[in-house]
Structures are given as structure tokens and as C-alpha cells.
């Protein structure tokens, strides 16, 4: 029996009005659902370790189901699909990539794929599907596509699959659609030298997908509880590495330098976690500035300023004459930035004030000196309007 790669596959299916056309019986959407059911049934018969998530898109994308290998839940999600609205394909790809990134942070992550089923006529262009395909390419995520309906000169689906090394299937009737489902179902056979095991070994890739640690106030939503903690009348929990509230490196309280794993909420001083990361033998992780949570093995990002400070401390030697630090400008400005103009790193980065990622429709500001990005409402919370990264005083024109 052939050995197979376990995969995480996002089923990204078009449910816009054009999928109601009856050139496939009874219509494009129903035919697509039957093909996906065939794909899932045949894949599970060969490899029960594959997991599927379901995203549908019309005016907006929607996650119907997170990754699971529960076949009945997947079929239930597919049977709930209904036709309506336009086709926001770019946004749906962005949501699919976010689901995959969350899975890639876990230990022993499966190989990621996105299967787009559509007639290719995306009618909402706030995010370019090809831009999302380039982002997927940078993350080693293949986009497979089932193309229904008439071919168009652009053929965006084929361009996305070609760009990411995925499979493109043009299906001009029900039978070819079912055949495409069969071909994809049996496609995860391991071959010698296919390089699949190295999918998350590149340090730049590890750094890109690692999750930001949560601050104390990210977990504390209740205002009264937060006030008690600030006054020292309530507990934050102690660091799971040094077992103390006080940071042994900076002597600050847990409220200042404490962080939580976003997956299991285990508490750490960020400096303790950084030191623990430096004690590990994995060179790629060190180069990436990343570490796996000692408790749940979730992939975490060590803040750059912390890792750099500890490197400087370890390399410090007696200095005869201190060099003069470069002077920062006294004042700089902030620019308004559109979400659609963000590059891949910024799109899945986070605001240094709230530590949440940037979303479509949010007002985003960029520091004119170091290009750090802020949510507009978070920018207003900066102390004396000074950038948290470079310290320059900022103002809006």
C-alpha cells in the first residue's frame, strides 16, 4: 500500500449567484458539492489523517468549518451551502491562508493545500486573488482549482495554480468534475525526494508564521478585574519558567513583561522564554527568532527587541569609549495605509499596541520613521504619541 502525506486542505468554494447556472445538473454549486463529497470520501478511504476545512464566498468569505477529519461534520457543512451575492475570491483566499497559518504553528503540522472551486468570475476586487496566490506561494501553500463554466482570457484560477505549483482542472461537465475529484483524492502519495518534510524548516518562513505572544491586557477583558490587577490586588499568574511574578532579568512585574501563549494561555516572562529558546539546540528556530511553547509546542515569535537585547548582553565587553548613538529625528509623521496595499509580512503582522492583526476595513497608520503599523484607534493610545518601536514623536497632518 502506498505511503501518503497527511494534508490540511481548505475547501474554498464559490457560492455566488453565477454558481446557480444549470449548465451542470442540477446546477454548478450542487455539482461541485457532489464532486467534493467524492474527493473527501475517496481521500479518507486512502488516508484518514487528512483534515478538511470549509470556506465559502459570495459577497464576503465565511468559515463554515475549521480543520477536522470528522466526515459527517464536513458533509453537513457542504449541505448547508446556498447561492447568493457576488464573488469575493481574494478575500476568501486570505481567510483560507489564515486558517492554514494557524495550523502550521502546531507541532507536526500537515502539508497545507487550498482547493478553490469556482467559475472564475470574481466580482468583488477589494483584494486581488493573484496577490493572495503570491502570498500562498511564499508560504509554500499550493492552490488547486476546479474551474467550471466558460473559459475567460484571464483564467485567474489557472494562473493561481501555476504560480503556487498546484493542480488546475478545467471541468466542462459533471463527469470531468467527478474525475478531477478522484485525481486529487489519490494525489498525496509520497515519492522519493519530494521535499515535503522540509516545508516549515526555513527560518524566514518560521518567523513569518510564528504567533505573537499575548499581553496581560489581551486576556483581561473585564475592566474591574484589570483595575484590580494594576493595583496589585489580583493575580496575573506566575511565569511557568522561573515560577515568579518578578522578571529575573528586568526586575519588572508580570504585568509589564509577562506574556501568554495564544494557544494554551500558559504564562511566561518574555525574557525567560527568550532565554529558554536560546538554550535549545534547534539552529533554524534560533535563526528565525521563534520558539515552541514548552507546554503545548505552539510556534511562537520572540519579540525582536528582546532577542536583540539579550544577544547584546551576552556579547557585551568592557567599552573604553561609548559610541554616540545616532540621533533620532525630533518629530515624524504618520501615513494612512490601505489594507490592500500591505505586503505579506505586514498583512499578517500585528499592531504593537493591541497585538491583533490588521483586517480589511480598518484604518491603519504607518510611522514615517520606522514604518511600524498601528490601528488608528490604537495610535491614539500611544504615550505622548511616541512610536513604540523607534521612540520618535509622531503626528498626523
N, C-alpha and C positions, 0 to 999 in steps of 0.2 A: 504493500500500500504506500502511495506517495506521501512524503513528509510535507507538511504545509505550514506557511507563515500565518499565525493568527493576525487578524486585521481589525481595525476600528474603521467602519465605513459609515459615513454620513450620507443618508438618502436625502438628497436635496431636490425636491420635486415641485415643478411649476403647477400652480392651481389657478392661474389667471383665466380670464374669460375665453381666450383662444383655445384652451385645452378642452373646451366643451364641444368642439367641432366633431362631426360624426364621420370623418373620413376613415377613422379607426372605429370598429364596432365594440360597444355601443357609442363610445366617444374616446377622445385622446387620453383623458385622465383615467377612465376605467381600464382601458387597455394597458396603460402604464402601471397601474396598481397591480394588475394581474401578472405583469412581467416581473415586478419587484417581488411579489409573493413567490414566484418561481425561483428567482435568484436566492431569496432567503431560505426557502425550503431545501434547495439543492446544496447551498453552501453549508447549512447546518448538518446535512447528511454526510458531508465530507469533513467538516471541521466545526465542532461545536464551540470552539474557543473564540470564533469571530464574534464581534459585537456590532450592533447597528444603532444609529441614532436617526431620527426623522425630523427634517426641517422642510416646511412648505413655504412657498412665497407667492403672494399676489401683490396687493398694494404695499404690504410690508412682510418681512420674513417672520416666521414663528417657529419656535422649537416645540414640536409635539412630543418628543421623547428623547431623553438622554440615552447614552450608550447602555445597551443591555443585550443579553443573549436569550431573553425570555421571548420566545417566538409568539406566544399568544398576545403579549403586550404590543409587539411590533405590528402584528396583523390588525389589532384593534385600532391602533393609531392610523394605519393606512385606510381602514374602512371609514374613518371619520372625516376624510378629506372631502371638501366641497369646492366648487368652482366659483370664483368671484374676482372682480377688480383687475388691475394691471399686473405687470410682471417686474418685480424688484429683484432681479437676478444678482446684481452686485452686492446688495445688502445681505441677501441670503448666503452668498459665498463667504462674506465677512463673518456672519454668525456661525457658519459651519466651521470656519477656521478657529474661531474662539473655542468651540466645543472640543476640537482636536487638540489645541494647545493645552487645555485643562487636563486632558488625558495624558498627553506627553510628559507632563510634570510628575506623573506617578511612576513608581519603580516598575521595571519590566513592562514598559509601555508597548502596545501592539503597533504594527505598521499602520499609518493613517492613510485613508483614501476618502475622496468625496465623489459621489456619483450624482451628476446633475441630469435630471430627466426633464426635457423641455422641448417646445417647438422653436426655441431660439429667439423668439421675438420679445426681447426685454423692452419694456415701455416706460420704465422709471429709471432715470440715469443719474441719481444723486451720487452713486458710487459706480465707477466703471468696472464691469466684470473682469476685464483684462488686467486691471490694476490689482484686483484680488487674486487673479491667477498668478501674477508675478510674485505676490506675497506668498502664495502657496508654494511656488517654485523655490523661494528662498528658505522655506521651512521643510523642504523635501516631501511635500504632500502632493500626491498625484490626483488629478481631476479626470475621472472617467465621465463620458457623456453619452446619453441616449438621445439622438436627435429625431424628432417627429416632424411630420408636415413637409411643406415645400422648402427646398434649399434656397438660401439667400446669398448674395455675393459676399457679404462679410463673414458668414458662417462662424460666429463668435465661439460656439461650442467646440468646434474642431480646433480653433486657434488656442483655446484654453487647454485642451487635452494635449495638443502638440507641445505647448510651452512647458507643461509640467511632466511630460512623459507618460501620460495616462492613455487609456484606450478610447477611441472615438467610434461610435456605431451610428450609422445612418439607417434608420428603420422606416421603410416606406409602406409597411403593412404590419398586421398583427403578428404574423408568423416570424418575420425578421426581428421584431421586438422581443419575442419569446426566445429566439435563438441567441440574441445578444445577451439576454439574462442568463442563459445557460453557459455561454462562453465566459462571462465574468464570474459566475459562481464557481467554476473549476479552475480559475486563473491563478490561485495563490500557492501553486506548487513550488517548493524550494528547489533551486537549481544551484549548482556549484559556482561559487564566486559571484553570487548576485549582490553581495554587499549589503543586504538588508539589516544585518546585525549592527551596522555602524551608523544607523540613522540618527542617533542622538549623541554621538561621540564628539562632534565638532564643537570646540569651546565657544565659538561665536554663536552657534545655534543654541547651545545650552544657555548662554547668557540671555539670548533673545526670548526664550520661552519660560525662563525661571520666574516664579511668582514673587511679588513684593511681600515682605513681612507686614503684618498689621500692627498699627499703634494701639495703645490702650484705648484711646477715644473712639477708634474704629469699632471696637466691640461693645463699648458702653453707650447705648442709645438713650437710656433713661437719664434725664437731666439731674434729678435729685441724687441718684447714685453717683453720677460724675462729680457733683459738688462734694459729696462725702469723701470720695477718693482724693480729690485735690487737697482737701483739708486734712488728709491723713486719718480719717475716721472709718475708712473701709479698705478692704484688702484688694490688691491687684493680682495676687498670686506671686510666688517667688520664681526666680529663674530656675529652670529644670537642669541647668548645667552646674551652676555654683550654689544653688539652693539658698539664695539670699535675695533680699529686696534691693540691697545696695549693690550697684555695679562695681566690681572689684578693680576695674581699670580706670573709670572716671569718677568713682565715688558718688555718682548721681543716683537718684531714686529710680525705681522701676517705672514710674510714670514718665520719666524723661527718656530713658534709654531701653525700656522694655518693649519687646515685640512679641507677636503671636504668629504661629504657623497658621496660614489661612485655611488649611485643610483640617487639622486636628485641634487647633487652638492651644497647643502646648506653649507655655510662656518661656521666653529666653531674653537675657540681655543681648543686644545686638553685638556687643564686643565679645561676649562669651561665645556666641555662636560662630563669630568670625574666627576666633582662636581655635575653637574645636575643628572648624573646617580646615585650618592650616595644619592641624595635626594629622589629617588624613593623608593617605598615600596616592589618591587619585589625582594625577597631574592635570588631566583635562578639566576637572572640576576647579582646581586652583586657578588655571588659566582663565576659566570662564567667570571667576568670581561668584561661584554658585556652590550650593551645598544641599545635601538631602537632609530633611528634618530627622534628627536622631530618633524621634518617636514613631513617625508614620512614613518616613522616606519620601515625602513630597519634595519636589525640586524647588528650592528657594534661592532668591537672589540676595547676596550680601551687598548692602549699600556701598557704592564706590568709595565714598568719603571715609567709611570705617576701615575697609580693607587697605586703602592707601595710607591712612594714618598709622595702622599697625605695621605696615611694611617700613615706613619711615622710622618708626620707633625701634624696630629690630635692626635697622641698618645704621642707626644713629652713632656717631663718633664725636669725640671732643672737637668742637669747632673753634678755631683760633679767631676768626673774624666772620661774624654773621653777614651773609649776603643780604643786600637790601631787596625786599620783596617788590615785585612790580606793582606800581600804583594802579589802583582801580579808578575808572572814571567816577567822578563825584555823583553823576546823575546819568541815567539812561532812560529809554522809553520802552513801552510795550506795544507790540503789534497785534492786531486782530487776525486770527488764523482760522481758516475753514477746515473742518474735519476731513473733507475730501482731499485736501492738499497735503495732509500729513504723510510722511513716509512710513514704511512698515514698522520701524523701531518706535516711532512716536505714536503710531496708531494703537499699539498695544503696550505702550508705556503707561505711566500713571502720574497724576498730579502730586507734587511733593507735599502739598498741604493736607489733602484728604486721602491720598494713596489709592484713589479709584481711577479706573481707566477713562479715556475720553470716548464719548458716544456721539453719534450723528445727532445734530440739532442743538448741541451745547455750544455756548460761547467760550472760545478758547483764546487765551492771551499768551504771547511769547516774549520772554526777556530779550531786550535788544542787545544785551552784552554777552550772555552765555547761551541763549536760545532755550532755556528751560521753559516748559509749557505749564500753564495753570488754567484751571477752570476760572471763569471770570468772577464767580461768587467767592471762590477760594482766594483769589488775588486780593480781594478786599480785606481778608483776614490777616494778611502779612503784617508783621510788626514794623511800623514806620515805612511801610511799602518797600521793604528791602527784600531782594531775591534770596530765597533760602539756599541757593547753590553758590552764587558768586558774591552775595552781600551788597550789590550795588542798589542804590535807592532808585526806584522806578516810578515813572508817572505816565499817565495816558494823555495823549494830545487831544 
